[in-house]
Amino acid sequence: MKRRKVADLSLFLLLAVVLAGCGGAASPEAEPTSAPPPTEAPAPPPPEVEVSGSVVEGGLLYDRWWRVAGVDEPPGDQPLWATQSTNTRSGGDTWRCKECHGWDYLGADGAYGSGSHFTGFTGVYGSMSMSDGDLLASLDGSANADHDFSAMGDPALGSLVTFLQDGLVDLREFIDYENRTPIGADASAGEGLYEASCAACHGADGRQINFGADDDPEYVATIALGNPWEFVHKVRAGQPGTEMPSSIENGWSMQEVLDVLAYSQTLPDEAPATASLSRGGRLYDRWWREAGLDEPEGDMPVWARQDTNTRSGGDTWRCKECHGWDYAGAAGAYGSGSHLTGFPGLLGATEKSAEDLTAQLTGAVDPEHDFSALAEADLTALVAFIREGLVEVAPFIDPDKAAIGGDAGNGGELYAATCSACHGEDGRTINFGSDDDPTYVSTVALDNPWEFIHKVRAGQPGTSMPSSIDLGWTLQEVIDVLTFAQTLPTEAP
């Protein structure tokens, strides 16, 4: 028995060796050996994302980007806005990069680290070291679906990325945050730069454009003194939706920007004494646009008392439609033609008291002559214009509508310094009419010089057009500009 067991064991070992040598299979009970998996090549790294764009456009997009990108203002609050409770602004303001990250790009670590703009959100200054792909992902919602600004479009996103990488500056090096003053600036050098690049639109004293409301005005000095970080950003990039130039494009150094800031802080920030007078002149036209009201519905009730002027609706509510651009009514330029109503002018009203004129405007004298939809301050401005702002222009315009006694040379200089920035050197940058029937500066000057004079003096309702009343121009200077404007081309370019 013992030898048999040994023999049996020897036979088993022999069979195993043979099977192994012949490549035979193991016993049926053994699990088959699987082949090793093929070796896979390592996955290639994702391609690097590269974007391109304009630093200046990116700086504009950092503000109200929808105005720059040509898209609708986003509705509601930015989704991440709900994660903070200190800044109570809402709507479009919550979508502005600057509202979370500050004009100095430092967020809670900078100028917006306290006050009504505080959110607690971080700044973007560190984004200069981020890659194109990472920045793009942070802006288009890929990294955080609640931080999605893809509505501005790919080209705009590229410009915003470019600005964040190449356009940011550390304003702590240039502005004394405690005193809000530029460091090492030269106001006298800034004056020359301001006069050459800014005065044409903002005026010599920075009050030609009011960025705020009439009862709370904002001028160049207001921004320079109150928010120098915003001032620097906008001098560098410009203002969204306007033709404001960019100092980056103009090649200014930061020193030059600071010099302009220093000079701007010396300008007046209170409203000019004539502000109410010029506003009254704008209210004399489409007053609802100037006052920010809805256009009145239907015809002005007094309109039914005449049947020669066939206009209707809003036109019938314009003071100028009854009383003329020359304030002479039926005794003046509107004494004939399609504008004739037969209503008297206002030149004689300059002797009336403010109380009497207010009663005339609010329906107390004639219930059908009721403009009480205007706020008290607006009525006060309109009354001030009627009492103090009317001028008799008939002596300056001949029967052929040509200016009398004007100096076209002086008018050209005034036009170049004040008007050309918006209207162009030839007066055709803005078309007030249609493509088929264009209306330019010269069209108005030649066809309706009375309207031209009024709007040069008061401005255009609801716009930032400056008022020569506020600029301190004499009536003679206005006539000089009219004389020059009548030499400009009227046909489409």
Buried (B, 14 or more C-beta within 10 A) or exposed (E): EEEEEEEEEEEEEEEEEEEEEEEEEEEEEEEEEEEEEEEEEEEEEEEEEEBEBBBBBBBBBBBBBBBBBEEEEBEEBBBBBEEBEEBEBEEBBBBBBBBBBBBBBBBBBBBBBEEEBBBBBBBBBEBBEBEBBBBBBBBBBBEEEEBBBEBBBEBBBBBBBBBBBEBBBEBBEBBEBEEBBBEEBBBEBBBBBBEEBBBBBBBBBBBBBBEEEBEEBBBBBBBBBEBBBBBBBBBBBBBBEBEBBBBBEEEBEBBBBBBBBBBBBEBEBEBBEBBBBBBBBBBBBBBBBBBEEEEBEEBBBBBEEBEEBEBEEBBBBBBBBBBBBBBBBBBBBBBEEEBBBBBBBBBEBEEBEEEBBBBBBBBBEEEEBBBEBBBEBBBBBBBBBBBEBBBEBBEBBEEEBBBEEBBBEBBBBBBEBBBBBBBBEEBBBEBEEEEEEBBBBBBBBBEBBBBBBBBBBBBBBBEBBBBBBBBEBEBEBBBBBBBBBBEBEBEEE
